[in-house]
Amino acid sequence: MVFSRDPATGKLNFLEAQLDNVGGVDGINGAWATDISPDGRNLYVVGRDDDALAVFERNAATGALTFVEAQYDGLGPVEGLDGVISVAVSPDGRYVFTSARFGHAVAVFERDDTTGTLTFVEHHVDEVDGVEGLLFPGGLAVAPDGSNVYATGSLDHAVVTFEVVEGGAGPLALCHVPPGKPAEAHTIRVGQAAAPAHLAHGDSLGPCGDLLEGAKPHGAGAQLEEPSSVEDECRP
């Protein structure tokens, strides 16, 4: 739901409601959490029951929303959204992070600062590749300087700290071809763990041949490394 706010009194006035499966809106069944990009252009909503992350364009003057897209767990290369309940946009607006309760995972997306659309980068799962403390994650927060992401693991009684690594440790360049849109092929960079899913859905290893030399590839985004987790020593 969208409300306008009176700056003098704080009083709210109802403006509109965006409903799942109405007017083309999708991915917000069980809508659980939201975040707005720092530039105010986009609203991001996680739909727990849809295992999805929805993107809306926001009218800066009125606050009204227009549905843009939804990213679904298991659709294409996207992973780590099973039971997604938290979302946070990085302070520079370049990345969107989520935590998913049933997937015990934190996922990373790169954000297009013009359209607000998202490209999946990678996900981290509890007890996989050294990650600990993410059992049934809940809250998620990004440090003000964007250098760290923090997630709580409610059943691990833990706070997990990730370091945001620009470019990642050994990312792979892939030529990503959106389904049915070969003319929109563009180069992305993904973590090693995410590469097999991309390749299985039609992407090819190596940059697209028409990428301009010296241009920044779309998706050459951040990866997360887990420097630590703090667990409750009194856990049962």
N, C-alpha and C positions, 0 to 999 in steps of 0.2 A: 504494500500500500504506500501511496505517496501523500504526504501532508505538506502544506506550506506552514511556515512558522512566523508568527508576529515577533519581530526583534525586540519590541518594547515590552510585551507582556509574556512572551513565550507560548502564547496560545496557538494551538494547532488547528488547521482547517483541512478537511479531507479534499484531495484533488482527484485521485484515481486509484484503481487497483489493477495490477497485472496478474492474471490467473493462468495457471498451468493448463495447456491444451485449449486456450481461448485466444483467437486472433493471431494464431501463429506462434504464440509463446510456448516454449517447451523447456524441460529440464529443471523445473522448480517444484516438482511434487515433493512435499515434505521440506519446503524451504526452511533453512535452519540458521543461516548466517549471511551477512552481506558486508561488502566493503566498497568504498568509492575510490577511484583513482585520484592521485594528488592533483591532477589537472581538472578534476570535476567532470570529465567527459563521459566516464563510464561507471556503471554500477555492476558489481559481480555478486552473484547469488549462488549459494550451494543448495542443491536439492538432494537431501539425504535419501529419500525413497526412489529417486531417479538415478542415483549414483552419478550426479552430473554437476557441472559448473556452467551457469548461464551468464551471458554477457548482454547488458543493455546499454544503449546509448542514452545519455542524459541531456536534456535541454537545460542549459545553464540558467536561462531566464526564468523558466517556469518549474523546473524540476521534473517535468514529464518524462516518461521512459519509452524507448522504442527497442523491441527485442532485436538482437543482432545474431546470436548463435548460442549453441550449447555444446559443451565438450562432455562426452559420455565415457564412463569406465568401460574398457574393453572394445571400444569402437575405434577402428584405426589403431594408431600406436598408443593411445591414451591408456594409462594404467594408474592405479593408486587412488581411485575415487569411490571405492566400495564403501558406502555408508558415510560419505563426506559430510563433515559438520562444521568445518572452519575454513575461512578464507582471509588472506591478507595480501594487500598490494604493497610492493616495495616502495620506499620513500621517493625514489626517482621515477616510479611508474613503469619501469621496464619489465618487472616480473610479477607474477601472481603465484602465491603459494597456498596449498590446501592441506588439511589433515583429514584422514578418513578412518572412522572408528572401526568398521568391520575389516577393512584392508590393512589395518595397523600400519598406515603409510602416510608419508608426506610427499606431495607431488609438486613439481615445478613447471610453470608455463612461462613462455616469453610473451610479452604484450606488445602489439603493434600500437604505437602511440598516436597513429592517425585514425585507425578504425576501431581500436580497442579489442580486436580479435586476438585469439590466443594460439600459440604453437606449443605443443607438449615438448618438454625437454627431458625430464627424467622423473623417477620416483624412488623413494627409499622406504624399505619395509623392515619392520622389527625382526631382529635375529637373522638378517640377511646382509652379507658383506660387512660384518662388523657393527652394524647398527644395533643399539640396545636401548631399551626404555620406552619403546613406542607401542606397547601393548594397550589397545583400546584408547587411542589418542583423543584428546579433547581440545583444549585451547591452543592457539597458534598466534605468535607475534613476531614482528620483524623489528630489529633494532633501529633506532632513529637514523643511524648512519648507513643502514642497509647491509652491514657486514655480517650479521648473524640472524638466524631464524631460530626461534625457540618453540618447542612443542611439549605438551604435557602428555605423559602416558598414564592414564588413570589407574589401570590395573597393574602397572609396574611401580606405581607411587614414585614417578620420576619426572624430572624436567630434562629434556634432551636439547642440547645445543648443537646447531649446525653452523658451519662457516660457509658463507657464500663466496664461491670461487669463480671469478670472471673467466669465461672460456673453458672452465673445468679442467680436470686432470685427464689429459688425453682424449678430448672429445673427437668424434668422427664427423667429417663433412659428408653429407648426403644430399642427393638431388631429390627434393620432395615434389611429387606431382599430385596436386589435389584431385580426388576422384572426379573423372569426367571433365577435367579442366587442364589438359596438357599445356595450353598456352600460358598457364600461370605457374609453371614449374619454377622453383627457386631453391637456392642452397640453404640448408639448415645445418646446425651442428648439435649433436646429441651425445649424451653420455654413453659409455660402452654398454651399460645394461639395457638402455632403451633402443639401441641400434637394431637388434634382431627383429623387434616388432615392426619397426619402420620398413625394414627390407622385406618382411613378409607381406606387407600391404602395398608393395609396388614401388617404393623408393629405391634408388640405386646408390651404390657406394661411390663417393667422390662428388665434388662440386658440379653443379650444372655448367655445361660448356659455355653458356652465354653470360655467365657472371662477369661483370666488369672487373678488370684487374684493379685491386686496391679497394674495392667496395666492401662494405661490411656485410657479410652474409646474414640474411634473415635467420634468426634462431641461433646465432653464435652466442648463446646466452650463458647465464650463470648455472653452475652446478653446486650442489651442497656436499660438504664433507662434515662428518660428525666428529668434532674434537672431544666431546665429552657428553656424559649424561650423569645427572645427580639423582640417585635413588634413595628412598627412605630406608634407613638402616633398621627401622622397627617394623618393616613389612612382615606380614605373617608368612 
